[in-house]
């Protein structure tokens, strides 16, 4: 790597370089941070827009997502993707990968940490991160724009948030768009079969006639995303405020969209799951 570039790879990553092939392994990983190289090699499966363009691709045995670090808020008007550089261990990608590695190893449903790249000058840096994708998944926000969830799924969300807090992890940007609902594999299989029969929907959560009532929703797995800025914190006082932040995000979206399949009963189910 250049003198002003770091490749960060957690010990738990499947991409951890071998000592006897260190240089070659790092060069292979470095290429994965270049969207133009990924495109030239026809590795990109699809892209998504958020705060910048996000690239999905398959390489080195992993289904991956590549995203660039951008600033938010008013400061983004001055500099949208540069951050103050002190040392690599204090950078956003290092902290996020380290937190994801800790949570993933503890069994919390979060993206698999794979690698990050940090390019710096004497005073500033830009960065990118690669994590594992979550198959058959949909944002909670997108789902409840279309249809209601069973109360048991809202309870699962509460259980997942409690597990995060029990691990002393604070997600400073926990919101309805950072919670993913993952359908079980058999739901996707039924969906593919319906598509082959010219079905009008490819919704991975669609129920088929030979499924029992609500079987798909009962098998939904909850994932948490975007731990950029998150941290392990001591104590418990901050946990209620973190949970209330999530509630505010639901209420904000409900005020913006109609229909929006969220109400106080849904929140009571989250609380029930959290306290279980």
C-alpha positions as CSV (number, residue, x, y, z in Angstrom):
1,X,0.0,0.0,0.0
2,X,1.1,3.6,-0.5
3,X,2.5,5.5,2.4
4,X,-0.8,7.4,2.8
5,X,-3.1,4.4,2.5
6,X,-4.2,1.7,5.0
7,X,-6.1,-1.5,4.3
8,X,-7.9,-2.5,7.5
9,X,-9.0,-6.2,7.9
10,X,-10.4,-7.6,11.1
11,X,-8.9,-10.8,12.4
12,X,-12.4,-12.4,12.1
13,X,-12.6,-11.5,8.4
14,X,-12.5,-14.2,5.7
15,X,-10.2,-11.9,3.8
16,X,-7.5,-11.8,6.5
17,X,-4.2,-11.9,4.6
18,X,-1.8,-14.8,5.0
19,X,1.7,-13.9,6.2
20,X,3.3,-15.8,3.3
21,X,1.2,-14.0,0.7
22,X,0.7,-10.7,2.4
23,X,1.5,-8.3,-0.4
24,X,-0.5,-10.2,-3.0
25,X,-3.5,-10.6,-0.7
26,X,-3.5,-6.8,0.2
27,X,-3.3,-5.9,-3.5
28,X,-6.3,-8.2,-4.2
29,X,-8.3,-6.5,-1.4
30,X,-7.2,-3.1,-2.5
31,X,-8.8,-3.6,-6.0
32,X,-12.2,-4.3,-4.4
33,X,-12.4,-0.6,-3.2
34,X,-12.3,0.6,-6.8
35,X,-15.8,0.7,-8.4
36,X,-14.3,1.1,-11.9
37,X,-12.3,-2.1,-11.5
38,X,-15.3,-3.9,-10.2
39,X,-17.3,-2.7,-13.2
40,X,-14.6,-3.7,-15.6
41,X,-14.5,-7.2,-14.2
42,X,-18.3,-7.5,-14.3
43,X,-18.4,-8.2,-10.6
44,X,-21.1,-5.7,-9.6
45,X,-24.5,-7.3,-9.3
46,X,-26.4,-4.1,-8.5
47,X,-26.2,-0.7,-6.9
48,X,-28.3,1.4,-4.5
49,X,-28.5,5.0,-3.7
50,X,-28.3,6.4,-0.2
51,X,-25.7,8.9,1.1
52,X,-23.8,8.2,-2.1
53,X,-23.8,5.2,-4.4
54,X,-23.5,1.7,-2.8
55,X,-22.1,-1.2,-4.8
56,X,-23.0,-4.9,-4.4
57,X,-20.7,-7.5,-5.7
58,X,-19.4,-11.1,-5.2
59,X,-15.7,-11.8,-4.9
60,X,-13.2,-13.9,-2.8
61,X,-16.0,-16.1,-1.6
62,X,-18.1,-13.3,-0.2
63,X,-21.3,-11.4,-1.2
64,X,-20.2,-7.8,-0.4
65,X,-21.4,-4.2,-0.3
66,X,-19.0,-1.3,-0.7
67,X,-19.8,2.1,0.6
68,X,-18.0,5.4,0.9
69,X,-18.0,7.4,4.2
70,X,-19.8,10.7,3.9
71,X,-20.5,13.4,6.4
72,X,-24.0,14.3,7.4
73,X,-25.5,17.5,8.8
74,X,-24.4,21.1,8.1
75,X,-20.7,20.3,8.1
76,X,-21.2,18.2,4.9
77,X,-21.7,21.5,3.1
78,X,-18.0,22.4,3.8
79,X,-16.6,18.9,3.3
80,X,-18.8,16.0,2.3
81,X,-16.3,13.1,2.7
82,X,-13.1,14.2,4.4
83,X,-12.4,13.7,8.1
84,X,-9.7,14.9,10.6
85,X,-6.9,12.4,10.6
86,X,-5.0,11.5,13.8
87,X,-4.2,7.8,13.6
88,X,-5.9,4.9,11.9
89,X,-7.1,3.4,15.2
90,X,-9.2,6.6,15.7
91,X,-10.8,6.6,12.3
92,X,-14.4,5.9,11.5
93,X,-13.8,2.7,9.5
94,X,-11.5,1.2,12.1
95,X,-14.0,1.8,14.9
96,X,-17.0,0.5,12.8
97,X,-15.2,-2.7,11.8
98,X,-14.0,-3.3,15.3
99,X,-17.5,-2.8,16.7
100,X,-19.1,-5.0,14.0
101,X,-16.5,-7.7,14.7
102,X,-17.3,-7.7,18.4
103,X,-21.1,-7.8,17.9
104,X,-20.9,-10.4,15.1
105,X,-18.8,-12.7,17.3
106,X,-21.3,-12.2,20.1
107,X,-24.1,-13.5,17.9
108,X,-25.9,-10.2,17.2
109,X,-27.4,-10.1,13.7
110,X,-25.2,-7.4,12.1
111,X,-23.4,-7.3,8.7
112,X,-20.2,-9.4,8.6
113,X,-17.1,-7.1,8.8
114,X,-14.8,-7.7,5.9
115,X,-12.4,-4.8,5.2
116,X,-11.9,-1.0,5.0
117,X,-9.6,1.4,3.2
118,X,-8.4,4.6,4.6
119,X,-6.5,7.2,2.4
120,X,-5.0,10.1,4.3
121,X,-2.9,13.3,4.1
122,X,-1.1,14.8,7.1
123,X,-4.4,16.2,8.4
124,X,-7.4,14.6,6.7
125,X,-8.6,11.2,5.4
126,X,-11.3,9.6,3.2
127,X,-12.5,6.1,3.7
128,X,-14.5,3.2,2.3
129,X,-15.8,0.0,4.0
130,X,-16.8,-3.4,2.7
131,X,-19.2,-5.6,4.7
132,X,-21.2,-8.7,4.0
133,X,-24.6,-8.4,2.4
134,X,-27.8,-9.7,4.1
135,X,-29.7,-11.9,1.6
136,X,-33.5,-11.8,1.3
137,X,-33.8,-8.7,3.4
138,X,-35.9,-5.5,3.3
139,X,-35.8,-2.3,5.4
140,X,-38.4,-2.2,8.1
141,X,-39.4,1.2,6.7
142,X,-40.0,-0.1,3.2
143,X,-42.0,-3.0,4.6
144,X,-44.4,-1.1,6.7
145,X,-45.0,1.4,3.9
146,X,-46.8,-1.5,2.2
147,X,-48.3,-3.7,4.8
148,X,-48.7,-4.4,8.5
149,X,-46.4,-6.6,10.5
150,X,-47.6,-9.2,13.0
151,X,-47.1,-8.2,16.6
152,X,-44.7,-11.1,17.1
153,X,-42.3,-9.5,14.6
154,X,-42.4,-6.1,16.5
155,X,-41.5,-8.1,19.6
156,X,-38.5,-9.6,17.8
157,X,-37.3,-6.1,17.0
158,X,-37.5,-5.3,20.7
159,X,-35.6,-8.5,21.6
160,X,-32.9,-7.6,19.1
161,X,-32.5,-4.1,20.4
162,X,-32.3,-5.5,24.0
163,X,-29.6,-7.9,22.9
164,X,-27.6,-5.0,21.4
165,X,-28.0,-3.0,24.6
166,X,-27.1,-6.1,26.7
167,X,-23.8,-6.1,24.8
168,X,-23.4,-2.5,25.8
169,X,-23.5,-1.4,22.2
170,X,-24.9,2.1,21.5
171,X,-26.2,2.7,18.0
172,X,-26.3,6.4,17.8
173,X,-28.3,6.5,14.6
174,X,-30.8,3.7,15.4
175,X,-33.8,4.3,13.1
176,X,-36.5,2.5,11.1
177,X,-34.2,2.4,8.0
178,X,-31.4,0.7,9.9
179,X,-33.5,-2.3,10.8
180,X,-33.7,-5.1,8.3
181,X,-36.2,-7.9,8.0
182,X,-34.8,-11.1,6.5
183,X,-37.2,-13.6,5.0
184,X,-36.4,-17.3,5.5
185,X,-34.9,-19.2,2.5
186,X,-38.2,-21.1,1.8
187,X,-40.0,-17.8,1.2
188,X,-37.5,-16.9,-1.5
189,X,-37.9,-20.4,-3.0
190,X,-41.6,-20.0,-3.2
191,X,-41.2,-16.5,-4.7
192,X,-38.9,-17.8,-7.5
193,X,-41.5,-20.5,-8.3
194,X,-44.2,-17.9,-8.5
195,X,-42.0,-15.7,-10.8
196,X,-41.5,-18.7,-13.1
197,X,-45.3,-18.9,-13.3
198,X,-45.6,-15.2,-14.3
199,X,-46.6,-14.0,-10.8
200,X,-47.2,-10.3,-10.5
201,X,-45.0,-9.9,-7.4
202,X,-41.4,-10.7,-6.4
203,X,-41.8,-9.6,-2.8
204,X,-39.5,-11.9,-0.8
205,X,-42.0,-11.8,2.1
206,X,-45.1,-12.9,0.0
207,X,-47.0,-15.8,1.5
208,X,-47.9,-18.8,-0.7
209,X,-51.0,-20.9,-0.4
210,X,-49.2,-23.9,1.1
211,X,-47.7,-21.9,3.9
212,X,-49.6,-21.7,7.2
213,X,-51.0,-18.4,8.2
214,X,-48.2,-15.9,9.1
215,X,-45.6,-18.6,8.8
216,X,-43.3,-16.3,6.8
217,X,-43.5,-13.5,9.3
218,X,-42.9,-15.9,12.2
219,X,-39.6,-16.9,10.6
220,X,-38.4,-13.4,9.9
221,X,-34.9,-12.6,11.3
222,X,-34.1,-9.0,12.5
223,X,-30.7,-7.4,11.5
224,X,-29.3,-4.1,12.6
225,X,-27.3,-1.9,10.1
226,X,-25.0,1.1,10.0
227,X,-22.9,1.1,13.1
228,X,-20.8,4.0,11.9
229,X,-20.2,6.2,15.0
230,X,-21.5,3.4,17.3
231,X,-19.6,2.5,20.4
232,X,-19.4,0.2,23.4
233,X,-20.6,2.2,26.5
234,X,-20.6,1.5,30.2
235,X,-23.7,1.7,32.4
236,X,-27.4,1.6,31.5
237,X,-28.6,5.2,31.7
238,X,-28.2,5.9,28.0
239,X,-30.2,2.8,26.9
240,X,-33.7,4.2,27.4
241,X,-32.8,7.4,25.4
242,X,-31.4,5.2,22.6
243,X,-34.7,3.2,22.5
244,X,-36.7,6.5,22.5
245,X,-34.6,7.6,19.5
246,X,-35.9,4.6,17.6
247,X,-39.4,5.4,18.6
248,X,-39.1,8.9,17.3
249,X,-37.9,7.7,14.0
250,X,-41.0,5.5,13.6
251,X,-43.3,8.5,14.6
252,X,-41.5,10.8,12.2
253,X,-42.0,8.5,9.3
254,X,-45.7,7.9,10.3
255,X,-46.3,11.6,10.2
256,X,-44.7,11.8,6.7
257,X,-46.4,8.8,5.0
258,X,-49.9,7.5,4.7
259,X,-50.6,4.7,5.0
260,X,-47.8,3.7,7.4
261,X,-48.4,0.5,9.3
262,X,-47.2,1.5,12.7
263,X,-49.1,2.5,15.8
264,X,-48.9,2.5,19.6
265,X,-49.7,-1.2,19.7
266,X,-46.6,-1.9,17.6
267,X,-44.5,0.1,20.1
268,X,-46.0,-1.8,23.0
269,X,-44.9,-5.0,21.3
270,X,-41.4,-3.7,20.9
271,X,-41.4,-2.8,24.6
272,X,-42.7,-6.3,25.4
273,X,-39.9,-7.9,23.4
274,X,-37.3,-5.6,24.9
275,X,-38.4,-6.4,28.5
276,X,-38.7,-10.2,27.8
